[in-house]
């Protein structure tokens, strides 16, 4: 079994762990959000409610 554990981080917005993705290979150190959705929502400080 040659499974290497992928590096993972916690999303700065939703706080969920997410795994390394190929598209982040270059920017992994700068990635802070699990998805583009969270990335866009960062500008929103409070969830509207
Ligand atoms: Zn997130």
mmCIF file of the protein (N, C-alpha, C, O) and its ligand, coordinates in Angstrom:
data_MODEL
# 
_entry.id   MODEL 
# 
loop_
_entity.id 
_entity.type 
_entity.pdbx_number_of_molecules 
1 polymer     1 
2 non-polymer 1 
# 
_entity_poly.entity_id                      1 
_entity_poly.type                           'polypeptide(L)' 
_entity_poly.nstd_linkage                   no 
_entity_poly.nstd_monomer                   no 
_entity_poly.pdbx_seq_one_letter_code       
;(UNK)(UNK)(UNK)(UNK)(UNK)(UNK)(UNK)(UNK)(UNK)(UNK)(UNK)(UNK)(UNK)(UNK)(UNK)(UNK)
(UNK)(UNK)(UNK)(UNK)(UNK)(UNK)(UNK)(UNK)(UNK)(UNK)(UNK)(UNK)(UNK)(UNK)(UNK)(UNK)
(UNK)(UNK)(UNK)(UNK)(UNK)(UNK)(UNK)(UNK)(UNK)(UNK)(UNK)(UNK)(UNK)(UNK)(UNK)(UNK)
(UNK)
;
_entity_poly.pdbx_seq_one_letter_code_can   XXXXXXXXXXXXXXXXXXXXXXXXXXXXXXXXXXXXXXXXXXXXXXXXX 
_entity_poly.pdbx_strand_id                 A 
# 
loop_
_entity_poly_seq.entity_id 
_entity_poly_seq.num 
_entity_poly_seq.mon_id 
_entity_poly_seq.hetero 
1 1  UNK n 
1 2  UNK n 
1 3  UNK n 
1 4  UNK n 
1 5  UNK n 
1 6  UNK n 
1 7  UNK n 
1 8  UNK n 
1 9  UNK n 
1 10 UNK n 
1 11 UNK n 
1 12 UNK n 
1 13 UNK n 
1 14 UNK n 
1 15 UNK n 
1 16 UNK n 
1 17 UNK n 
1 18 UNK n 
1 19 UNK n 
1 20 UNK n 
1 21 UNK n 
1 22 UNK n 
1 23 UNK n 
1 24 UNK n 
1 25 UNK n 
1 26 UNK n 
1 27 UNK n 
1 28 UNK n 
1 29 UNK n 
1 30 UNK n 
1 31 UNK n 
1 32 UNK n 
1 33 UNK n 
1 34 UNK n 
1 35 UNK n 
1 36 UNK n 
1 37 UNK n 
1 38 UNK n 
1 39 UNK n 
1 40 UNK n 
1 41 UNK n 
1 42 UNK n 
1 43 UNK n 
1 44 UNK n 
1 45 UNK n 
1 46 UNK n 
1 47 UNK n 
1 48 UNK n 
1 49 UNK n 
# 
loop_
_struct_asym.id 
_struct_asym.entity_id 
A 1 
B 2 
# 
loop_
_chem_comp.id 
_chem_comp.type 
_chem_comp.mon_nstd_flag 
UNK 'L-peptide linking' . 
ZN  non-polymer         . 
# 
_pdbx_entity_nonpoly.entity_id   2 
_pdbx_entity_nonpoly.name        ? 
_pdbx_entity_nonpoly.comp_id     ZN 
# 
_pdbx_nonpoly_scheme.asym_id         B 
_pdbx_nonpoly_scheme.entity_id       2 
_pdbx_nonpoly_scheme.mon_id          ZN 
_pdbx_nonpoly_scheme.ndb_seq_num     1 
_pdbx_nonpoly_scheme.pdb_seq_num     101 
_pdbx_nonpoly_scheme.auth_seq_num    101 
_pdbx_nonpoly_scheme.pdb_mon_id      ZN 
_pdbx_nonpoly_scheme.auth_mon_id     ZN 
_pdbx_nonpoly_scheme.pdb_strand_id   A 
_pdbx_nonpoly_scheme.pdb_ins_code    . 
# 
loop_
_atom_site.group_PDB 
_atom_site.id 
_atom_site.type_symbol 
_atom_site.label_atom_id 
_atom_site.label_alt_id 
_atom_site.label_comp_id 
_atom_site.label_asym_id 
_atom_site.label_entity_id 
_atom_site.label_seq_id 
_atom_site.pdbx_PDB_ins_code 
_atom_site.Cartn_x 
_atom_site.Cartn_y 
_atom_site.Cartn_z 
_atom_site.occupancy 
_atom_site.B_iso_or_equiv 
_atom_site.pdbx_formal_charge 
_atom_site.auth_seq_id 
_atom_site.auth_comp_id 
_atom_site.auth_asym_id 
_atom_site.auth_atom_id 
_atom_site.pdbx_PDB_model_num 
ATOM   1   N  N  . UNK A 1 1  ? 0.847   -1.204 0.000  1.00 0.00 ? 1   UNK A N  1 
ATOM   2   C  CA . UNK A 1 1  ? 0.000   0.000  0.000  1.00 0.00 ? 1   UNK A CA 1 
ATOM   3   C  C  . UNK A 1 1  ? 0.875   1.244  0.000  1.00 0.00 ? 1   UNK A C  1 
ATOM   4   O  O  . UNK A 1 1  ? 1.589   1.501  0.969  1.00 0.00 ? 1   UNK A O  1 
ATOM   5   N  N  . UNK A 1 2  ? 0.828   1.980  -1.029 1.00 0.00 ? 2   UNK A N  1 
ATOM   6   C  CA . UNK A 1 2  ? 1.663   3.171  -1.086 1.00 0.00 ? 2   UNK A CA 1 
ATOM   7   C  C  . UNK A 1 2  ? 0.856   4.435  -0.901 1.00 0.00 ? 2   UNK A C  1 
ATOM   8   O  O  . UNK A 1 2  ? 1.089   5.457  -1.545 1.00 0.00 ? 2   UNK A O  1 
ATOM   9   N  N  . UNK A 1 3  ? -0.078  4.332  -0.020 1.00 0.00 ? 3   UNK A N  1 
ATOM   10  C  CA . UNK A 1 3  ? -0.904  5.535  0.176  1.00 0.00 ? 3   UNK A CA 1 
ATOM   11  C  C  . UNK A 1 3  ? -0.178  6.559  1.038  1.00 0.00 ? 3   UNK A C  1 
ATOM   12  O  O  . UNK A 1 3  ? 0.126   6.329  2.208  1.00 0.00 ? 3   UNK A O  1 
ATOM   13  N  N  . UNK A 1 4  ? 0.075   7.648  0.436  1.00 0.00 ? 4   UNK A N  1 
ATOM   14  C  CA . UNK A 1 4  ? 0.647   8.747  1.206  1.00 0.00 ? 4   UNK A CA 1 
ATOM   15  C  C  . UNK A 1 4  ? -0.482  9.586  1.725  1.00 0.00 ? 4   UNK A C  1 
ATOM   16  O  O  . UNK A 1 4  ? -1.398  9.934  0.981  1.00 0.00 ? 4   UNK A O  1 
ATOM   17  N  N  . UNK A 1 5  ? -0.429  9.912  2.984  1.00 0.00 ? 5   UNK A N  1 
ATOM   18  C  CA . UNK A 1 5  ? -1.455  10.817 3.503  1.00 0.00 ? 5   UNK A CA 1 
ATOM   19  C  C  . UNK A 1 5  ? -1.283  12.190 2.886  1.00 0.00 ? 5   UNK A C  1 
ATOM   20  O  O  . UNK A 1 5  ? -0.188  12.752 2.902  1.00 0.00 ? 5   UNK A O  1 
ATOM   21  N  N  . UNK A 1 6  ? -2.337  12.716 2.355  1.00 0.00 ? 6   UNK A N  1 
ATOM   22  C  CA . UNK A 1 6  ? -2.256  14.054 1.788  1.00 0.00 ? 6   UNK A CA 1 
ATOM   23  C  C  . UNK A 1 6  ? -2.204  15.078 2.908  1.00 0.00 ? 6   UNK A C  1 
ATOM   24  O  O  . UNK A 1 6  ? -2.790  14.879 3.972  1.00 0.00 ? 6   UNK A O  1 
ATOM   25  N  N  . UNK A 1 7  ? -1.514  16.150 2.667  1.00 0.00 ? 7   UNK A N  1 
ATOM   26  C  CA . UNK A 1 7  ? -1.524  17.230 3.657  1.00 0.00 ? 7   UNK A CA 1 
ATOM   27  C  C  . UNK A 1 7  ? -2.929  17.803 3.762  1.00 0.00 ? 7   UNK A C  1 
ATOM   28  O  O  . UNK A 1 7  ? -3.685  17.814 2.791  1.00 0.00 ? 7   UNK A O  1 
ATOM   29  N  N  . UNK A 1 8  ? -3.254  18.261 4.917  1.00 0.00 ? 8   UNK A N  1 
ATOM   30  C  CA . UNK A 1 8  ? -4.599  18.822 5.082  1.00 0.00 ? 8   UNK A CA 1 
ATOM   31  C  C  . UNK A 1 8  ? -4.526  20.089 5.913  1.00 0.00 ? 8   UNK A C  1 
ATOM   32  O  O  . UNK A 1 8  ? -3.557  20.341 6.629  1.00 0.00 ? 8   UNK A O  1 
ATOM   33  N  N  . UNK A 1 9  ? -5.579  20.873 5.794  1.00 0.00 ? 9   UNK A N  1 
ATOM   34  C  CA . UNK A 1 9  ? -5.651  22.121 6.556  1.00 0.00 ? 9   UNK A CA 1 
ATOM   35  C  C  . UNK A 1 9  ? -7.053  22.304 7.080  1.00 0.00 ? 9   UNK A C  1 
ATOM   36  O  O  . UNK A 1 9  ? -7.974  21.565 6.733  1.00 0.00 ? 9   UNK A O  1 
ATOM   37  N  N  . UNK A 1 10 ? -7.194  23.314 7.929  1.00 0.00 ? 10  UNK A N  1 
ATOM   38  C  CA . UNK A 1 10 ? -8.525  23.671 8.379  1.00 0.00 ? 10  UNK A CA 1 
ATOM   39  C  C  . UNK A 1 10 ? -8.958  24.924 7.638  1.00 0.00 ? 10  UNK A C  1 
ATOM   40  O  O  . UNK A 1 10 ? -8.206  25.891 7.515  1.00 0.00 ? 10  UNK A O  1 
ATOM   41  N  N  . UNK A 1 11 ? -10.161 24.883 7.160  1.00 0.00 ? 11  UNK A N  1 
ATOM   42  C  CA . UNK A 1 11 ? -10.690 26.033 6.446  1.00 0.00 ? 11  UNK A CA 1 
ATOM   43  C  C  . UNK A 1 11 ? -10.821 27.227 7.390  1.00 0.00 ? 11  UNK A C  1 
ATOM   44  O  O  . UNK A 1 11 ? -11.308 27.100 8.513  1.00 0.00 ? 11  UNK A O  1 
ATOM   45  N  N  . UNK A 1 12 ? -10.383 28.376 6.916  1.00 0.00 ? 12  UNK A N  1 
ATOM   46  C  CA . UNK A 1 12 ? -10.414 29.567 7.754  1.00 0.00 ? 12  UNK A CA 1 
ATOM   47  C  C  . UNK A 1 12 ? -11.837 30.088 7.935  1.00 0.00 ? 12  UNK A C  1 
ATOM   48  O  O  . UNK A 1 12 ? -12.106 30.900 8.820  1.00 0.00 ? 12  UNK A O  1 
ATOM   49  N  N  . UNK A 1 13 ? -12.720 29.620 7.104  1.00 0.00 ? 13  UNK A N  1 
ATOM   50  C  CA . UNK A 1 13 ? -14.083 30.122 7.200  1.00 0.00 ? 13  UNK A CA 1 
ATOM   51  C  C  . UNK A 1 13 ? -14.991 29.139 7.936  1.00 0.00 ? 13  UNK A C  1 
ATOM   52  O  O  . UNK A 1 13 ? -15.581 29.480 8.962  1.00 0.00 ? 13  UNK A O  1 
ATOM   53  N  N  . UNK A 1 14 ? -15.100 27.939 7.417  1.00 0.00 ? 14  UNK A N  1 
ATOM   54  C  CA . UNK A 1 14 ? -16.033 26.987 8.017  1.00 0.00 ? 14  UNK A CA 1 
ATOM   55  C  C  . UNK A 1 14 ? -15.364 26.089 9.048  1.00 0.00 ? 14  UNK A C  1 
ATOM   56  O  O  . UNK A 1 14 ? -16.036 25.384 9.800  1.00 0.00 ? 14  UNK A O  1 
ATOM   57  N  N  . UNK A 1 15 ? -14.024 26.120 9.076  1.00 0.00 ? 15  UNK A N  1 
ATOM   58  C  CA . UNK A 1 15 ? -13.324 25.392 10.115 1.00 0.00 ? 15  UNK A CA 1 
ATOM   59  C  C  . UNK A 1 15 ? -13.236 23.901 9.878  1.00 0.00 ? 15  UNK A C  1 
ATOM   60  O  O  . UNK A 1 15 ? -12.818 23.149 10.758 1.00 0.00 ? 15  UNK A O  1 
ATOM   61  N  N  . UNK A 1 16 ? -13.625 23.477 8.706  1.00 0.00 ? 16  UNK A N  1 
ATOM   62  C  CA . UNK A 1 16 ? -13.555 22.049 8.428  1.00 0.00 ? 16  UNK A CA 1 
ATOM   63  C  C  . UNK A 1 16 ? -12.217 21.694 7.796  1.00 0.00 ? 16  UNK A C  1 
ATOM   64  O  O  . UNK A 1 16 ? -11.639 22.483 7.048  1.00 0.00 ? 16  UNK A O  1 
ATOM   65  N  N  . UNK A 1 17 ? -11.741 20.512 8.103  1.00 0.00 ? 17  UNK A N  1 
ATOM   66  C  CA . UNK A 1 17 ? -10.499 20.060 7.485  1.00 0.00 ? 17  UNK A CA 1 
ATOM   67  C  C  . UNK A 1 17 ? -10.717 19.725 6.023  1.00 0.00 ? 17  UNK A C  1 
ATOM   68  O  O  . UNK A 1 17 ? -11.750 19.177 5.638  1.00 0.00 ? 17  UNK A O  1 
ATOM   69  N  N  . UNK A 1 18 ? -9.739  20.058 5.233  1.00 0.00 ? 18  UNK A N  1 
ATOM   70  C  CA . UNK A 1 18 ? -9.815  19.691 3.824  1.00 0.00 ? 18  UNK A CA 1 
ATOM   71  C  C  . UNK A 1 18 ? -8.450  19.222 3.355  1.00 0.00 ? 18  UNK A C  1 
ATOM   72  O  O  . UNK A 1 18 ? -7.420  19.595 3.915  1.00 0.00 ? 18  UNK A O  1 
ATOM   73  N  N  . UNK A 1 19 ? -8.460  18.412 2.337  1.00 0.00 ? 19  UNK A N  1 
ATOM   74  C  CA . UNK A 1 19 ? -7.227  17.788 1.877  1.00 0.00 ? 19  UNK A CA 1 
ATOM   75  C  C  . UNK A 1 19 ? -6.615  18.539 0.712  1.00 0.00 ? 19  UNK A C  1 
ATOM   76  O  O  . UNK A 1 19 ? -7.269  19.300 -0.001 1.00 0.00 ? 19  UNK A O  1 
ATOM   77  N  N  . UNK A 1 20 ? -5.377  18.295 0.565  1.00 0.00 ? 20  UNK A N  1 
ATOM   78  C  CA . UNK A 1 20 ? -4.616  18.874 -0.536 1.00 0.00 ? 20  UNK A CA 1 
ATOM   79  C  C  . UNK A 1 20 ? -5.267  18.507 -1.868 1.00 0.00 ? 20  UNK A C  1 
ATOM   80  O  O  . UNK A 1 20 ? -5.748  17.392 -2.067 1.00 0.00 ? 20  UNK A O  1 
ATOM   81  N  N  . UNK A 1 21 ? -5.264  19.450 -2.739 1.00 0.00 ? 21  UNK A N  1 
ATOM   82  C  CA . UNK A 1 21 ? -5.748  19.165 -4.081 1.00 0.00 ? 21  UNK A CA 1 
ATOM   83  C  C  . UNK A 1 21 ? -4.700  19.558 -5.101 1.00 0.00 ? 21  UNK A C  1 
ATOM   84  O  O  . UNK A 1 21 ? -3.842  20.413 -4.878 1.00 0.00 ? 21  UNK A O  1 
ATOM   85  N  N  . UNK A 1 22 ? -4.816  18.899 -6.211 1.00 0.00 ? 22  UNK A N  1 
ATOM   86  C  CA . UNK A 1 22 ? -3.804  19.109 -7.231 1.00 0.00 ? 22  UNK A CA 1 
ATOM   87  C  C  . UNK A 1 22 ? -3.748  20.558 -7.699 1.00 0.00 ? 22  UNK A C  1 
ATOM   88  O  O  . UNK A 1 22 ? -2.676  21.100 -7.966 1.00 0.00 ? 22  UNK A O  1 
ATOM   89  N  N  . UNK A 1 23 ? -4.894  21.158 -7.789 1.00 0.00 ? 23  UNK A N  1 
ATOM   90  C  CA . UNK A 1 23 ? -4.922  22.534 -8.288 1.00 0.00 ? 23  UNK A CA 1 
ATOM   91  C  C  . UNK A 1 23 ? -4.251  23.504 -7.320 1.00 0.00 ? 23  UNK A C  1 
ATOM   92  O  O  . UNK A 1 23 ? -3.941  24.642 -7.672 1.00 0.00 ? 23  UNK A O  1 
ATOM   93  N  N  . UNK A 1 24 ? -4.034  23.032 -6.101 1.00 0.00 ? 24  UNK A N  1 
ATOM   94  C  CA . UNK A 1 24 ? -3.382  23.886 -5.119 1.00 0.00 ? 24  UNK A CA 1 
ATOM   95  C  C  . UNK A 1 24 ? -1.899  23.572 -5.005 1.00 0.00 ? 24  UNK A C  1 
ATOM   96  O  O  . UNK A 1 24 ? -1.214  24.098 -4.127 1.00 0.00 ? 24  UNK A O  1 
ATOM   97  N  N  . UNK A 1 25 ? -1.413  22.734 -5.872 1.00 0.00 ? 25  UNK A N  1 
ATOM   98  C  CA . UNK A 1 25 ? -0.037  22.270 -5.748 1.00 0.00 ? 25  UNK A CA 1 
ATOM   99  C  C  . UNK A 1 25 ? 0.936   23.433 -5.609 1.00 0.00 ? 25  UNK A C  1 
ATOM   100 O  O  . UNK A 1 25 ? 1.926   23.348 -4.882 1.00 0.00 ? 25  UNK A O  1 
ATOM   101 N  N  . UNK A 1 26 ? 0.649   24.495 -6.299 1.00 0.00 ? 26  UNK A N  1 
ATOM   102 C  CA . UNK A 1 26 ? 1.575   25.630 -6.242 1.00 0.00 ? 26  UNK A CA 1 
ATOM   103 C  C  . UNK A 1 26 ? 1.289   26.557 -5.080 1.00 0.00 ? 26  UNK A C  1 
ATOM   104 O  O  . UNK A 1 26 ? 2.191   27.163 -4.501 1.00 0.00 ? 26  UNK A O  1 
ATOM   105 N  N  . UNK A 1 27 ? 0.022   26.649 -4.758 1.00 0.00 ? 27  UNK A N  1 
ATOM   106 C  CA . UNK A 1 27 ? -0.372  27.667 -3.782 1.00 0.00 ? 27  UNK A CA 1 
ATOM   107 C  C  . UNK A 1 27 ? -0.742  27.095 -2.423 1.00 0.00 ? 27  UNK A C  1 
ATOM   108 O  O  . UNK A 1 27 ? -1.328  27.779 -1.584 1.00 0.00 ? 27  UNK A O  1 
ATOM   109 N  N  . UNK A 1 28 ? -0.398  25.859 -2.224 1.00 0.00 ? 28  UNK A N  1 
ATOM   110 C  CA . UNK A 1 28 ? -0.883  25.182 -1.020 1.00 0.00 ? 28  UNK A CA 1 
ATOM   111 C  C  . UNK A 1 28 ? -0.603  25.988 0.244  1.00 0.00 ? 28  UNK A C  1 
ATOM   112 O  O  . UNK A 1 28 ? -1.434  26.029 1.151  1.00 0.00 ? 28  UNK A O  1 
ATOM   113 N  N  . UNK A 1 29 ? 0.526   26.610 0.305  1.00 0.00 ? 29  UNK A N  1 
ATOM   114 C  CA . UNK A 1 29 ? 0.848   27.333 1.530  1.00 0.00 ? 29  UNK A CA 1 
ATOM   115 C  C  . UNK A 1 29 ? -0.045  28.542 1.727  1.00 0.00 ? 29  UNK A C  1 
ATOM   116 O  O  . UNK A 1 29 ? -0.182  29.058 2.836  1.00 0.00 ? 29  UNK A O  1 
ATOM   117 N  N  . UNK A 1 30 ? -0.642  28.981 0.647  1.00 0.00 ? 30  UNK A N  1 
ATOM   118 C  CA . UNK A 1 30 ? -1.484  30.168 0.749  1.00 0.00 ? 30  UNK A CA 1 
ATOM   119 C  C  . UNK A 1 30 ? -2.969  29.838 0.803  1.00 0.00 ? 30  UNK A C  1 
ATOM   120 O  O  . UNK A 1 30 ? -3.815  30.698 1.050  1.00 0.00 ? 30  UNK A O  1 
ATOM   121 N  N  . UNK A 1 31 ? -3.249  28.591 0.570  1.00 0.00 ? 31  UNK A N  1 
ATOM   122 C  CA . UNK A 1 31 ? -4.658  28.199 0.596  1.00 0.00 ? 31  UNK A CA 1 
ATOM   123 C  C  . UNK A 1 31 ? -5.193  28.249 2.019  1.00 0.00 ? 31  UNK A C  1 
ATOM   124 O  O  . UNK A 1 31 ? -4.588  27.708 2.945  1.00 0.00 ? 31  UNK A O  1 
ATOM   125 N  N  . UNK A 1 32 ? -6.316  28.894 2.175  1.00 0.00 ? 32  UNK A N  1 
ATOM   126 C  CA . UNK A 1 32 ? -6.865  28.998 3.529  1.00 0.00 ? 32  UNK A CA 1 
ATOM   127 C  C  . UNK A 1 32 ? -8.310  28.529 3.594  1.00 0.00 ? 32  UNK A C  1 
ATOM   128 O  O  . UNK A 1 32 ? -8.886  28.385 4.673  1.00 0.00 ? 32  UNK A O  1 
ATOM   129 N  N  . UNK A 1 33 ? -8.878  28.296 2.434  1.00 0.00 ? 33  UNK A N  1 
ATOM   130 C  CA . UNK A 1 33 ? -10.289 27.929 2.434  1.00 0.00 ? 33  UNK A CA 1 
ATOM   131 C  C  . UNK A 1 33 ? -10.496 26.607 1.705  1.00 0.00 ? 33  UNK A C  1 
ATOM   132 O  O  . UNK A 1 33 ? -9.769  26.269 0.770  1.00 0.00 ? 33  UNK A O  1 
ATOM   133 N  N  . UNK A 1 34 ? -11.491 25.882 2.151  1.00 0.00 ? 34  UNK A N  1 
ATOM   134 C  CA . UNK A 1 34 ? -11.690 24.540 1.623  1.00 0.00 ? 34  UNK A CA 1 
ATOM   135 C  C  . UNK A 1 34 ? -12.245 24.581 0.209  1.00 0.00 ? 34  UNK A C  1 
ATOM   136 O  O  . UNK A 1 34 ? -12.072 23.636 -0.560 1.00 0.00 ? 34  UNK A O  1 
ATOM   137 N  N  . UNK A 1 35 ? -12.898 25.658 -0.126 1.00 0.00 ? 35  UNK A N  1 
ATOM   138 C  CA . UNK A 1 35 ? -13.516 25.701 -1.444 1.00 0.00 ? 35  UNK A CA 1 
ATOM   139 C  C  . UNK A 1 35 ? -13.641 27.143 -1.895 1.00 0.00 ? 35  UNK A C  1 
ATOM   140 O  O  . UNK A 1 35 ? -13.457 28.085 -1.125 1.00 0.00 ? 35  UNK A O  1 
ATOM   141 N  N  . UNK A 1 36 ? -13.953 27.276 -3.142 1.00 0.00 ? 36  UNK A N  1 
ATOM   142 C  CA . UNK A 1 36 ? -14.095 28.630 -3.674 1.00 0.00 ? 36  UNK A CA 1 
ATOM   143 C  C  . UNK A 1 36 ? -15.271 29.339 -3.006 1.00 0.00 ? 36  UNK A C  1 
ATOM   144 O  O  . UNK A 1 36 ? -15.299 30.562 -2.870 1.00 0.00 ? 36  UNK A O  1 
ATOM   145 N  N  . UNK A 1 37 ? -16.207 28.546 -2.610 1.00 0.00 ? 37  UNK A N  1 
ATOM   146 C  CA . UNK A 1 37 ? -17.371 29.115 -1.943 1.00 0.00 ? 37  UNK A CA 1 
ATOM   147 C  C  . UNK A 1 37 ? -16.962 29.817 -0.652 1.00 0.00 ? 37  UNK A C  1 
ATOM   148 O  O  . UNK A 1 37 ? -17.354 30.954 -0.390 1.00 0.00 ? 37  UNK A O  1 
ATOM   149 N  N  . UNK A 1 38 ? -16.178 29.125 0.133  1.00 0.00 ? 38  UNK A N  1 
ATOM   150 C  CA . UNK A 1 38 ? -15.711 29.726 1.379  1.00 0.00 ? 38  UNK A CA 1 
ATOM   151 C  C  . UNK A 1 38 ? -14.805 30.907 1.074  1.00 0.00 ? 38  UNK A C  1 
ATOM   152 O  O  . UNK A 1 38 ? -14.811 31.920 1.774  1.00 0.00 ? 38  UNK A O  1 
ATOM   153 N  N  . UNK A 1 39 ? -14.049 30.754 0.045  1.00 0.00 ? 39  UNK A N  1 
ATOM   154 C  CA . UNK A 1 39 ? -13.126 31.812 -0.318 1.00 0.00 ? 39  UNK A CA 1 
ATOM   155 C  C  . UNK A 1 39 ? -13.880 33.098 -0.626 1.00 0.00 ? 39  UNK A C  1 
ATOM   156 O  O  . UNK A 1 39 ? -13.450 34.195 -0.269 1.00 0.00 ? 39  UNK A O  1 
ATOM   157 N  N  . UNK A 1 40 ? -14.998 32.938 -1.287 1.00 0.00 ? 40  UNK A N  1 
ATOM   158 C  CA . UNK A 1 40 ? -15.783 34.127 -1.623 1.00 0.00 ? 40  UNK A CA 1 
ATOM   159 C  C  . UNK A 1 40 ? -16.516 34.669 -0.416 1.00 0.00 ? 40  UNK A C  1 
ATOM   160 O  O  . UNK A 1 40 ? -16.724 35.875 -0.284 1.00 0.00 ? 40  UNK A O  1 
ATOM   161 N  N  . UNK A 1 41 ? -16.896 33.782 0.441  1.00 0.00 ? 41  UNK A N  1 
ATOM   162 C  CA . UNK A 1 41 ? -17.682 34.204 1.600  1.00 0.00 ? 41  UNK A CA 1 
ATOM   163 C  C  . UNK A 1 41 ? -16.841 34.894 2.663  1.00 0.00 ? 41  UNK A C  1 
ATOM   164 O  O  . UNK A 1 41 ? -17.369 35.438 3.633  1.00 0.00 ? 41  UNK A O  1 
ATOM   165 N  N  . UNK A 1 42 ? -15.543 34.865 2.472  1.00 0.00 ? 42  UNK A N  1 
ATOM   166 C  CA . UNK A 1 42 ? -14.706 35.457 3.509  1.00 0.00 ? 42  UNK A CA 1 
ATOM   167 C  C  . UNK A 1 42 ? -15.001 36.924 3.698  1.00 0.00 ? 42  UNK A C  1 
ATOM   168 O  O  . UNK A 1 42 ? -14.798 37.470 4.783  1.00 0.00 ? 42  UNK A O  1 
ATOM   169 N  N  . UNK A 1 43 ? -15.484 37.571 2.640  1.00 0.00 ? 43  UNK A N  1 
ATOM   170 C  CA . UNK A 1 43 ? -15.762 39.000 2.756  1.00 0.00 ? 43  UNK A CA 1 
ATOM   171 C  C  . UNK A 1 43 ? -16.978 39.240 3.649  1.00 0.00 ? 43  UNK A C  1 
ATOM   172 O  O  . UNK A 1 43 ? -17.126 40.297 4.263  1.00 0.00 ? 43  UNK A O  1 
ATOM   173 N  N  . UNK A 1 44 ? -17.831 38.238 3.700  1.00 0.00 ? 44  UNK A N  1 
ATOM   174 C  CA . UNK A 1 44 ? -18.977 38.366 4.600  1.00 0.00 ? 44  UNK A CA 1 
ATOM   175 C  C  . UNK A 1 44 ? -18.520 38.054 6.011  1.00 0.00 ? 44  UNK A C  1 
ATOM   176 O  O  . UNK A 1 44 ? -17.966 36.986 6.275  1.00 0.00 ? 44  UNK A O  1 
ATOM   177 N  N  . UNK A 1 45 ? -18.748 38.964 6.889  1.00 0.00 ? 45  UNK A N  1 
ATOM   178 C  CA . UNK A 1 45 ? -18.308 38.712 8.241  1.00 0.00 ? 45  UNK A CA 1 
ATOM   179 C  C  . UNK A 1 45 ? -19.323 37.870 9.004  1.00 0.00 ? 45  UNK A C  1 
ATOM   180 O  O  . UNK A 1 45 ? -18.972 36.934 9.723  1.00 0.00 ? 45  UNK A O  1 
ATOM   181 N  N  . UNK A 1 46 ? -20.562 38.223 8.828  1.00 0.00 ? 46  UNK A N  1 
ATOM   182 C  CA . UNK A 1 46 ? -21.572 37.460 9.559  1.00 0.00 ? 46  UNK A CA 1 
ATOM   183 C  C  . UNK A 1 46 ? -22.529 36.822 8.596  1.00 0.00 ? 46  UNK A C  1 
ATOM   184 O  O  . UNK A 1 46 ? -22.943 37.441 7.616  1.00 0.00 ? 46  UNK A O  1 
ATOM   185 N  N  . UNK A 1 47 ? -22.879 35.607 8.863  1.00 0.00 ? 47  UNK A N  1 
ATOM   186 C  CA . UNK A 1 47 ? -23.922 34.987 8.045  1.00 0.00 ? 47  UNK A CA 1 
ATOM   187 C  C  . UNK A 1 47 ? -25.231 35.720 8.253  1.00 0.00 ? 47  UNK A C  1 
ATOM   188 O  O  . UNK A 1 47 ? -25.679 35.911 9.384  1.00 0.00 ? 47  UNK A O  1 
ATOM   189 N  N  . UNK A 1 48 ? -25.824 36.120 7.176  1.00 0.00 ? 48  UNK A N  1 
ATOM   190 C  CA . UNK A 1 48 ? -27.059 36.901 7.328  1.00 0.00 ? 48  UNK A CA 1 
ATOM   191 C  C  . UNK A 1 48 ? -28.138 36.093 8.001  1.00 0.00 ? 48  UNK A C  1 
ATOM   192 O  O  . UNK A 1 48 ? -28.502 35.006 7.553  1.00 0.00 ? 48  UNK A O  1 
ATOM   193 N  N  . UNK A 1 49 ? -28.627 36.625 9.049  1.00 0.00 ? 49  UNK A N  1 
ATOM   194 C  CA . UNK A 1 49 ? -29.714 35.888 9.694  1.00 0.00 ? 49  UNK A CA 1 
ATOM   195 C  C  . UNK A 1 49 ? -30.634 36.812 10.453 1.00 0.00 ? 49  UNK A C  1 
ATOM   196 O  O  . UNK A 1 49 ? -31.606 36.356 11.057 1.00 0.00 ? 49  UNK A O  1 
HETATM 197 ZN ZN . ZN  B 2 .  ? -14.704 26.084 4.135  1.00 0.00 ? 101 ZN  A ZN 1 
# 
